[in-house]
Amino acid sequence: MSSLKGSSFALALVGGALVSCDYQSPAYPVLGYEVGDQACEDGLDNDLDGVVDCDDGDCLMTSTLCGEYVPLIPVFTPETSLALCRDGIDNDDDGQFDCGDRKCQGIQEVCCGREFTNELCNDGRDNDGNGFTDCGDFGCSRGVYVTVCDEDSELTCLDGLDNDGDGDRDCADSGCSRLPFCSETACADLSDNDLDGKADCDDPDCAGVTPCPAAPVLPEDTIASCSDGVDNDGDNFTDCDDFSCSRDAAADVLAFCADRAEATLAKCQDGIDNDGNGFTDCGDFGCTRSDDQAAVAFCNGIAENTLERCFDRKDNDQNGFADCADFSCSRAVDPAIVAECAKILEVDFDKCSDGIDNDGNGFADCADFSCSQAAEVSVRRACQESAAATPAEADAVCANGADDDGDGFVDCADWDCSWNPDVTVCAGARVCE
């Protein structure tokens, strides 16, 4: 065998053909490689996307082994157990089966969600293939034992990431700004900590923080000062949200702000945050309190603020929350609506332990996020098998052979025990690992 060497690669003469000698196997297989029956039953994560065989969406689409099984006789059984969520059957005939069914997704032990630890929620990968990555995934942002999605510590306030998904990163986040290292330290470290292109005293966030001088008070009355994202006059209102731009400025500034204002019928139904204030369409006071009565009428027509609309099982205002799950109902101005919502919302101990889906969202008691992640600590803890005052007590509860939280899973077979960092008896038997 003879070889020919070039400037950037080598060729070898093999069987009368020139082949490259410099080929290097890629570090990772191409996404989508886990296709076909052979790759979908070998027990391997062939495409290294974090899910194996039939748990991988690629297999669901391309393998004859992983699709839905349709029995000759329909079963019409609620999909609410580990067995029913792994049998490949749409038991409740709602068009979704197993991990595609939200009732199954609410059972941690089924392992539909695979982003639920600090490591998995901080690796930059969509581990469960649901289209949401790290803290953008509810499994992370609502994770009981996930801390990297809370932007309130030195770890998460200096990592360059928007951990809590609110649009602000690190020291620019209100959860970080109050911390000492986001003031004096961050304003003198020669770094652009919030990644806004400005470091230390050149960043308006450092104005008045040692060692930076206070920001000069400048008039906010030109197109430049009314579109720079800075509260130039220090009155806590920025750009066109400041009356000095939107009402008291020159004609060209008034026209500029009027063009951006979310206050017309067209802009109140286009799905765009036109004025960049973080609120879109009828979620913006610019629409609901507009001088344009057509815009106000439109918003009033879809507002979830009447008894009828707060109990019609529809997301009338299209903000992602329906009926009493929408603050416009549960915190409505009308006390009658608030009272009715209080009767059904699953947020207290009684409603989170009565076996009833009180709010009609398809999830009962601790399977409902309003219980398992309730604001009331006692309610939240009651939804955990490992609920205990001390780590020692948690270990005891997770080794007592009882289903303490009544969810059908006992001790280390319960996600609450296997993933609670205070529980040591389950460290070697973690569900979904």
C-alpha positions in Angstrom: 0.0 0.0 0.0 1.3 3.4 -0.9 0.1 6.8 0.4 0.0 10.3 -0.9 0.3 13.2 1.6 -1.3 16.5 1.0 -1.1 19.8 2.9 -4.2 19.2 5.0 -5.0 15.5 4.7 -3.5 12.2 3.8 -4.7 9.7 1.2 -3.9 6.0 1.0 -4.3 3.7 -2.1 -6.5 0.8 -0.9 -7.8 -1.7 -3.5 -7.1 0.7 -6.3 -9.0 3.6 -4.7 -7.8 6.6 -2.8 -9.3 6.9 0.7 -8.6 9.5 3.4 -6.4 8.4 6.4 -7.4 11.5 8.4 -11.0 10.6 9.1 -11.9 11.1 12.7 -15.1 9.6 14.3 -17.4 12.4 15.5 -17.6 12.9 19.3 -21.3 12.5 19.2 -23.7 10.7 16.8 -25.9 12.8 14.7 -29.2 13.6 16.4 -31.9 11.3 15.1 -29.6 8.3 14.8 -31.8 6.3 17.2 -34.2 5.2 14.5 -35.5 1.8 13.4 -36.3 -1.3 15.3 -32.7 -2.4 15.9 -31.6 0.9 17.5 -34.9 1.2 19.4 -34.5 -2.1 21.4 -30.8 -2.3 22.1 -31.0 -0.5 25.5 -28.6 2.2 24.3 -28.9 6.0 24.0 -27.7 5.8 20.4 -28.0 9.5 19.7 -26.9 10.7 23.2 -29.9 12.9 23.7 -30.6 11.5 27.2 -33.5 9.2 26.3 -33.2 5.5 25.4 -35.2 3.3 23.0 -38.9 3.8 23.1 -38.6 6.8 25.5 -36.9 8.6 22.6 -39.3 10.5 20.3 -37.3 9.3 17.3 -38.2 5.7 18.1 -41.8 6.6 18.6 -41.9 8.0 15.0 -39.7 5.4 13.2 -39.9 2.1 15.0 -42.6 -0.5 14.8 -41.9 -1.4 18.5 -42.8 1.9 20.1 -46.1 3.1 18.8 -49.5 3.1 20.4 -51.2 -0.3 20.9 -55.0 -0.1 20.2 -56.9 -3.0 21.9 -59.9 -4.5 20.1 -62.1 -3.5 23.0 -61.6 0.0 24.3 -60.9 0.2 28.0 -61.9 3.8 29.1 -59.8 3.8 32.2 -58.2 7.0 33.7 -54.5 7.0 32.9 -53.3 7.6 36.5 -51.0 4.7 37.5 -47.5 3.6 36.7 -48.8 0.5 34.9 -51.4 2.3 32.8 -48.8 5.0 31.9 -46.4 2.4 30.5 -48.7 0.0 28.6 -48.7 1.9 25.2 -52.5 2.2 25.3 -54.6 5.4 25.3 -56.6 4.0 28.3 -58.8 7.1 28.8 -59.4 7.6 25.1 -58.4 11.3 25.2 -56.1 11.1 22.1 -52.8 10.8 24.2 -51.2 7.8 25.7 -48.5 7.2 28.3 -46.0 10.1 28.5 -48.0 12.0 25.9 -50.9 12.2 28.4 -50.7 15.0 30.9 -52.1 12.8 33.7 -49.0 10.6 33.2 -46.7 13.5 33.1 -47.9 14.5 36.5 -46.6 11.2 38.0 -42.9 11.7 38.6 -42.2 8.0 39.0 -43.3 7.4 35.3 -40.1 9.3 34.4 -41.8 11.3 31.6 -39.9 14.4 32.7 -36.1 14.0 32.8 -35.0 17.5 33.9 -35.3 17.6 37.6 -31.9 17.9 39.2 -29.3 20.7 39.4 -27.1 18.8 37.0 -29.7 18.1 34.4 -31.1 21.6 34.7 -27.8 23.3 34.1 -26.3 21.2 31.2 -27.7 23.2 28.3 -29.5 20.2 26.9 -33.2 19.3 26.4 -32.8 16.0 28.2 -36.4 14.9 27.9 -36.9 16.1 24.4 -40.0 18.2 25.1 -38.8 21.3 23.5 -37.8 23.1 26.7 -34.2 23.3 28.0 -33.0 23.6 31.6 -34.8 26.3 33.5 -37.2 26.9 30.6 -38.6 23.4 31.5 -41.2 23.3 34.3 -39.4 20.2 35.5 -36.6 22.5 36.4 -38.3 25.8 37.2 -40.8 24.0 39.5 -38.5 21.2 40.6 -38.7 20.6 44.3 -35.0 19.9 44.7 -33.7 22.2 41.9 -31.8 25.3 43.1 -30.0 26.4 39.9 -33.2 28.0 38.6 -33.5 30.4 41.5 -31.5 33.5 40.6 -30.6 34.5 44.2 -27.2 33.0 45.1 -23.6 33.6 44.2 -23.7 30.4 42.1 -26.6 31.5 39.9 -26.0 35.3 40.0 -22.6 35.1 38.4 -23.0 32.3 35.8 -24.1 34.5 32.8 -27.5 32.7 32.6 -31.1 33.8 33.0 -31.7 30.9 35.5 -35.3 31.8 36.4 -36.3 32.7 32.9 -37.6 36.2 33.7 -35.6 37.9 30.9 -32.9 39.3 33.3 -29.5 37.7 33.9 -27.3 37.7 37.0 -26.9 41.1 38.7 -29.5 42.6 36.4 -32.1 40.3 38.0 -34.0 41.7 41.0 -33.3 38.4 42.8 -29.5 39.1 42.5 -29.3 42.9 42.7 -29.9 43.0 46.4 -26.9 40.7 47.1 -23.6 42.3 48.1 -21.5 40.8 45.4 -23.8 42.3 42.8 -23.1 45.8 44.1 -19.6 46.8 45.2 -17.8 43.7 44.0 -19.5 43.5 40.6 -19.0 47.1 40.0 -15.2 46.9 40.4 -14.2 43.6 38.9 -13.5 44.8 35.4 -16.2 42.4 34.1 -19.4 42.7 32.3 -21.3 40.6 34.8 -24.8 41.1 33.4 -23.5 40.8 29.8 -25.1 44.0 28.6 -22.0 45.2 26.9 -21.0 47.6 29.7 -18.6 46.9 32.5 -18.4 48.3 36.0 -19.0 52.1 36.2 -19.9 52.3 32.5 -23.0 50.2 33.4 -25.9 52.3 34.6 -26.7 49.6 37.1 -23.5 50.6 39.0 -24.4 54.2 39.3 -24.1 55.3 42.9 -22.6 52.0 44.0 -19.0 52.2 45.4 -16.7 53.1 43.6 -19.0 54.5 40.9 -20.4 58.1 41.1 -24.1 58.6 41.1 -25.7 58.9 37.7 -26.3 62.4 36.5 -30.0 63.4 36.2 -30.7 64.0 32.6 -33.9 65.1 30.9 -35.9 62.2 29.2 -37.3 64.2 26.3 -35.6 63.2 23.1 -36.0 60.2 20.8 -32.5 59.1 21.9 -33.2 59.3 25.6 -36.7 57.9 25.2 -35.4 54.7 23.5 -32.2 53.9 25.3 -33.6 51.6 28.0 -32.3 53.9 30.7 -34.2 55.9 33.4 -32.2 59.0 32.6 -34.1 61.4 34.9 -34.2 58.9 37.8 -37.9 59.0 38.4 -38.3 55.2 38.1 -40.0 55.4 34.7 -38.1 54.5 31.5 -38.4 55.7 27.9 -42.1 55.9 26.7 -43.4 54.7 30.1 -42.2 58.1 31.3 -44.7 60.9 30.9 -41.8 63.2 30.0 -41.5 61.1 26.8 -45.1 60.1 26.1 -46.9 63.4 27.1 -44.6 66.3 27.6 -42.0 66.0 24.9 -41.5 67.5 21.4 -43.8 66.5 18.6 -41.3 64.0 17.1 -40.9 62.2 20.5 -44.6 62.1 21.0 -45.0 60.6 17.6 -42.3 58.1 18.3 -43.9 56.9 21.6 -47.4 56.9 20.0 -46.1 54.6 17.3 -44.8 52.2 19.9 -47.7 52.4 22.3 -49.8 49.2 22.8 -53.1 51.1 22.7 -54.8 50.4 19.4 -57.1 47.6 18.4 -54.5 46.3 15.9 -51.7 46.3 18.4 -53.8 44.8 21.2 -54.4 41.6 19.3 -51.2 41.1 17.4 -49.4 38.9 20.0 -46.5 41.3 20.2 -45.1 43.3 23.1 -45.0 46.5 20.9 -43.9 48.9 23.7 -41.3 46.4 25.1 -42.6 46.8 28.7 -43.0 43.0 29.3 -46.7 42.9 28.8 -48.5 41.9 25.6 -51.9 42.8 24.1 -54.7 42.8 26.7 -52.2 41.9 29.4 -50.9 45.5 29.0 -52.7 48.4 30.8 -52.0 50.3 27.5 -54.8 48.2 26.0 -57.2 47.7 28.8 -57.0 51.4 29.7 -56.6 52.8 26.2 -58.2 55.9 24.8 -59.2 53.7 21.8 -62.5 52.3 22.9 -62.4 49.6 20.3 -59.3 48.2 22.0 -60.9 48.5 25.4 -64.0 46.7 24.1 -62.0 43.9 22.6 -60.1 43.3 25.8 -63.3 43.5 27.9 -64.8 41.0 25.5 -62.1 38.3 26.2 -61.2 39.3 29.8 -61.5 36.5 32.3 -63.3 38.6 34.9 -66.9 37.4 35.1 -68.4 34.4 36.9 -69.3 32.9 33.6 -65.9 33.2 32.0 -64.1 32.1 35.2 -66.0 28.8 35.2 -66.3 27.9 31.5 -63.1 25.8 31.2 -61.7 28.2 28.6 -58.6 30.4 28.5 -60.7 33.3 27.3 -57.9 35.9 27.3 -55.4 33.5 25.9 -52.7 34.1 28.5 -52.1 30.5 29.2 -54.3 30.3 32.3 -57.9 29.3 32.4 -60.6 30.1 34.9 -59.5 30.2 38.5 -55.9 29.4 37.6 -55.9 32.9 36.1 -55.1 35.7 38.5 -57.8 37.8 36.8 -60.3 35.3 38.3 -58.7 34.2 41.6 -57.7 37.8 42.4 -60.6 39.5 40.7 -62.0 42.9 41.7 -65.4 41.2 42.1 -65.4 39.5 45.6 -68.0 37.0 44.4 -65.6 35.6 41.8 -62.8 35.4 44.4 -65.1 33.6 46.8 -66.2 31.1 44.2 -62.6 30.4 43.1 -61.6 30.0 46.8 -64.1 27.2 47.0 -62.4 25.1 44.3 -58.7 26.0 44.2 -56.5 23.2 45.5 -54.2 25.2 47.7 -55.0 24.1 51.3 -54.4 21.0 53.2 -58.1 19.8 53.1 -58.5 20.1 49.3 -55.0 18.6 48.8 -55.9 15.4 50.6 -59.6 14.7 49.8 -59.0 12.6 46.6 -61.0 15.1 44.5 -60.0 17.2 41.5 -61.5 20.3 43.1 -60.5 22.8 40.5 -61.3 20.5 37.5 -57.9 20.7 35.8 -57.4 17.0 35.5 -55.1 16.6 38.5 -56.2 15.8 42.1 -54.5 16.5 45.4 -50.7 16.1 45.3 -50.7 15.3 41.5 -51.8 19.0 41.1 -48.9 21.5 41.1 -51.1 23.9 43.2 -50.7 21.3 46.0 -47.3 19.8 45.4 -45.8 23.3 44.9 -48.2 25.3 47.1 -47.2 28.5 48.7 -48.1 27.1 52.1 -45.0 25.1 53.2 -47.1 22.6 55.3 -49.2 21.8 52.2 -46.2 21.3 50.0 -44.4 19.1 52.6 -47.5 17.0 53.1 -47.3 16.1 49.4 -43.9 14.5 49.9 -43.3 10.9 51.1 -40.2 12.2 52.7 -41.9 15.1 54.6 -40.1 15.3 57.9 -38.6 17.9 60.2 -35.0 16.5 60.1 -32.9 14.4 57.7 -32.9 11.6 60.2 -36.7 11.6 60.3 -36.8 11.7 56.5 -34.6 8.6 56.4 -36.9 6.8 58.8 -40.1 7.7 56.8 -38.4 6.5 53.6 -37.6 3.1 55.1 -40.8 2.3 57.0 -42.5 0.2 54.4 -45.5 2.5 54.2 -47.0 4.7 51.4 -47.0 7.8 53.7 -48.3 10.3 51.1 -50.8 7.8 49.5 -49.6 8.2 46.0 -49.1 4.5 45.3 -45.3 4.5 45.7 -43.6 3.3 48.8 -40.3 4.5 50.3 -37.4 4.5 47.8 -39.8 3.7 44.9 -41.3 7.1 45.6 -39.7 10.0 43.7 -39.9 12.2 46.9 -37.6 9.8 48.8 -35.2 8.8 46.0 -34.4 12.4 45.0 -34.6 14.3 48.4 -31.0 15.3 49.2 -31.8 14.8 52.9 -32.6 11.1 52.4 -29.5 8.9 52.4 -31.2 5.5 52.5 -32.3 5.8 48.8 -29.1 7.2 47.3 -28.4 4.0 45.4 -31.9 3.5 44.2 -33.0 6.7 42.5 -36.2 6.6 40.4 -35.6 7.6 36.8 -31.8 7.5 37.0 
